[in-house]
Amino acid sequence: MPHRWTEETEFVRVLLDVEDRACRQCGRKMHVCDHRRHPIFTLEGPRQVVCRLVKCPDRSCPGHHRTVSPEREAALGLPRSILGWDVFCWIGHRRFARHWSVPQIRAELQDSYQIGVSEDALEDAIARYQAVVAAREQDPERLAEAYRDVDEVVLSIDGLQPEKGHETLYVVRELTQKRIWFGEALVSSSAAEVRRLLALSRQWTERLGKRVRLWMSDKQDAFVSGIAAEFPDVPHRYCQNHFLRDVAQPMLEADSHAKVRMRSKVRGLRTIERELLSTHTTIEPAAAENVPEASPAEAAPESPPPHPPASAVVLDYCTVVKGILNDDQGGPLHPPGLRMAEALQSVRQSLERNLRAKKGGLQHAR
């Protein structure tokens, strides 16, 4: 949907002309035949770019029906975009260098530069920025410069599926320079599709003139067969992360079983919280009979009184225990079941200390 500019928008007019007016076919001077107006946002304010379109006046010339646009138009912004290059680069920098969200970028553009664009327009600009960066990183000259002092490369391939049933994103990464070469989402993870990506990796190495010293992956069947076919003399090693995960799998299964058992024993937290809250907010019937009738002004609802100290402590313990039971992060190096057991033991020791302190206090009072 095209952007709707408000009537109050004050544009700065930028007039562009074709630098070379000579017709490429016949050499005659081309005449202005039309004007194209292209409003854009810049960090310095809105601009109304007016392009003088020209064409050859000779109807017999093969170039008569071809309209020529000013060359400088491409230096102000992307074609058919309402964002100038400065705004476009500003958005990309905030998104990928500072990891801003789209709503955050939109709010900052509106507050600091009075640039009001939709989230859809920002997402489209971010997608274009990604394409520009990818093209820049894959430029043959830049790649040759980056690998000028590298004799051998180490490649890895892995797939990531955001959700079950979605396309799998396969990424080929070069490890000596820690550089992503390319990635592609595949609907099918068949050996033929994966081998096509490996063949593309071979073309990259041939273009760079570098020898592949090693391949690393999780050794899926498609990776094993594809690398053996495209790189027959290159060693293929198991990725350390995947190797550790597979070695730790029996331990993680036991850890998960332990978590289930601990959760089955630590129960009734919600019942304790409900009883404390209901006891605190409910007035006994016998006590309610002795309460004098209040005037309408006095009958206005008031905030409930604070919890008694003992109830507040119990509620805090319940909150801590629920947080411990819901913590599933850690992985094989920091098993969540072990951390859960240690945390629950700390809570148990804290409760025992409080009980001992309470018991000693009562004896001292006697």
N, C-alpha and C positions, 0 to 999 in steps of 0.2 A: 504494500500500500504506500503511495507517495506521501511524503511529509507535508503536513498542512502548516504553512507559514502564517502567522498572525498578521493582521493589517498594521499593527504597531511596530513591526520589525523594521529597523532602520538599516538598510544595506549600504555598503560601500561598493560603488560600481567599479569593476575591473574589466576594461575593454581589451580584447585580444585580437590580433591580426595574424594572418598567415605570413611567415617571413619570406618565403620564396613564392612570388606570384606567377612564375613562368610555368606554363602547362608542360607536363612531362611528355606529352604526346606530340604536340605541334610547336611548342615553344612560345605561343602567344601569351599575353598577359591575361590572367584570369580576373574576372570581375566578381564583386560581392553580389551574391544572389539571395542571401538570407542571413538571419541572426538567430543564434541559439543562446537562450538564457539558462544559466545553471547556478542556482543559489546554493551556497555551501556554508557550513559553520567553520570558523577558525577560532583559535584561542584569543585572537585580537578582536573578534566580533564577526557578524555575518557579512558575507561577500556575495555580490551579484555578479557572477562571471558572465560576460557577454562576448560570445564568439562570433566573429564575422566569417561566414562561410562563403567560399568562392568556388567558381567553376569556369571552365573554358567557354567563351562566348560563341565559338565557332561550332555550329550545329553538325557540321560534317566531321568534326574531330572525334576520334574514338573516346576521348576523355570528357566529352561534353556532358554526359549524364553522371559523372562522378563528382561528388561534392568533397572539397578539401577543408579540413578543420585546422585551427591554429595548433601548432605543435606545443605551445606553452600550456595548453589546457591540462595535459597529463601531469604537469609539474605542480599543479595546485591540489589535486585529489584524484581518487580512483574514479574510473568512469561510472556514471549513473549512481554516484554516492553523494550524500548530503554532507559528508565529513571531509574536511581538508586534511592534508597529510599530517599537519601538526596535531590535530585532534585524534586522528587515526593512530599515530605513534604513541600519543599520551595514553590512550585507552589500552593499547597492547602492553605498554610498560607497567601500568597499574595492575593489569590482570595477571601477567606472568612473572614480573619481577617482584611485585609487592603482594601478589595473591589476593587482590581485592575481589569482592563478589560483584556481580552485575548490578544489583541494587545500590551498592556502595559507590560504584563508578558513576551510575546515573545521578545519584544525589550530589556527588562532588561536582560533576559537570554543571548541574543546575545552580548550585550554590556559589561556585567560584567563577564560572564563566557564562552563566545564564544560557546554557545550551540545553534545551529540552528535547530529548529524544527518547523513544520508547525502548523497552528492554529488548524487544525483537531486533531493533536496529543495532543495538549494542552487541547482541549475540552474533548477528551477521558480520559486524565489523571484526569481532574477535576471531570468527572462523576465517575471514580473509587474512587477518594478521598471521594466523597459524600457517596458512598456505604460503604467504610471503616468506616467513621465517624458514619453512621447510625447503622452499626453493633456494633460498640463500645458502642454507647449510649443505645442500646437495649440489651446489655449483661446482663443476669440475675443477676450476682454477683454485677455488678456496680449499677444496679437498686436497688437491695436489700440494698446496702450500702447507696445510696442516700436517701432512704425512711426509714432508720432504726429508726429515731426519729420522724417519722410522723405517727400519729394514724389514720387519716382520709384523704381522697383525694377528690378533687373537679375537676370534668372533664368537658370539653367543646368540642363541635364538630362544625365545620363550613366548608362550601364548597366555593371554589374559582374557577371561570371559566375565564381563561385568555382572551379568545375571544369567541364570540357566535358561537356555533357549535363544540367547542373543548371539550375535556374531562374535567370533573370537579374534582379538587383535593380536597379531604376531609381530614381534619387534626383533629386528636384527641390530645388535649393538657391538661396537668395536671396543675392546677393553683396554688396550694400551693407552689410547687417548680419551677413553671414557666418553665416546661419542656415539649417539644413535644414528645409524645409517639410514634406516627407513623402517616403516611399519605399514601393515595392510590388514584390514579386517576381512576375514574369510568366513563365508557362510558354511563351507565344508572344511573339515580338518583332515581330509583324505591325504594320502601320501603324494598324489599327483599335485594337489594344490600347494602343499608344503614344499615339494621339490621345486616348484616354479619360483618360490621366494629364494631358495638356496641357489638356484641357477642365476638369479639376479645378483646375489651376493658374489658369486664367482665372476660375473661381469664387472662388478665394482672393483674387485681386487685386480683383475686384468687391466682395467683402465688406469688404476693407480700404479700398476707395475710392482705390486708387493706380494710377498709369499705369505700364505696363511700358515702360521706355526701351530695353531691349536683351535679346535672348536669345543665349546662348552654348552651343555643343555641338560634337561632333565631326562634325556635319553628315551623320549617317546619313540614308538616304533617308526612313525613317519620321519622323525629327525634322524634316527639311526640309518634307515635305508636311504634317505635323501642325501645326507652328508657323505655316506659311503659311495654313492653314485657320482656326485658332483665334485667331491674332494677325496679321491680314492687314497691318496698318500698322506692325508692329514690326520693326526690323532684326534680322537673324539673322547673327551673326558666328561665325567659326571659333574654337574654344578654342585658346589659345596653346600649351598643353601638347601637344595633339594635332597642331597645325600644326607645331611644332618636331619632333615625333616623325616625322611624315610627310616633312618636308624632309630629316631626317637619315637616313631609311631607306636610301638608297643607300650612305651612308658606313658605317652599321652593318653592312650586308651585306658590304662590303669588309673591315671590321674583323673580322667573324666568320670570313671566309675566311683572313685573316692569322693568326688564332688557331689555326685548324686546321693551317696550315702550320707554325707554331711548335711545336705539340704533336707533329707528325709528325717534326720534327727532334730534339726533346729527348726521347729515348727511352732505355730501359735502366736507369732509376733503380732499379727493383725488383731487377734482376739484380745491380747493384752492391751494394745493401743485403744481398741474400741471400749474396753471396760474402763480404762483410765479416763478417757474423754467423756464417756457417758456419766461416770460417777462425779466428775468435776462440774458438769453443766446441768445435772438433774437436781431439782429441789424435792426433798422428801415430802409426801403428802401431809404428814403431821406438822411439819414445819411450815408448809404453805398456808395452813389454816390460821396460824398466828401472825401472818404478815398483814399489816394494815393496808386498807385500800388506798391506792395512790391516785393523785389528781391526774387529769389528762396531760398536764405539762410534765408531771413526774413520770408518766407511763411511757415516755419515749424510750426506744430501745437503746441500751448501752452496750459498750463492748464488754465481753466476758472478762471476769477477773483473771489475773495470771494464774498459771498452774501452781499448785503447791510445790515446794522444792523437791520432795520425794518423787512426785509424779513426773516432774520435768526431767529428773535424772533417768527414770525408767524409760521415758520416751526417747531420750538421747541415746540410750543403749540400744533400743529397738532400731533406731535410724542407722546406727553404726553397723549393727549386725546385718540389716537388709543390704547395705552397701557392700559388705564383704561377700554376701551370697550372690550378688549380681555382678561381681567382677570376674570376667572371663578372659582378660588380656594376659599376655605373657609369652606364649609360645614354648618351644621345647627347652630353651635356656632358662626360662623363668616359669615353670609350670604353675598354672593358676590354682590347681588343687593344693599344692604344697603351701602356696601363699595364703590360701583360704584357711588351711589348718593352723598355720602360724598366727594369723589374725584372730581366729576364733579362740585360740589358746590365750592370746593376750587379753581378750575380753573376759575370758573365764578367770584369769588371774586378777584382773581389775575388780571383778565382782567379789572374789574371795577376800581381797584386801579391804574392800568396803564393808563386808560382813564382819570381818575380824575387828575393824575399827569401831563399828557400831556395837558389837558385843562387848568390847572392852570399855566403851563409853558408858554402857548401862551398868556394868559392874562397878565402875568408879563412882557412878552416881549413887549406887546403893551404899 
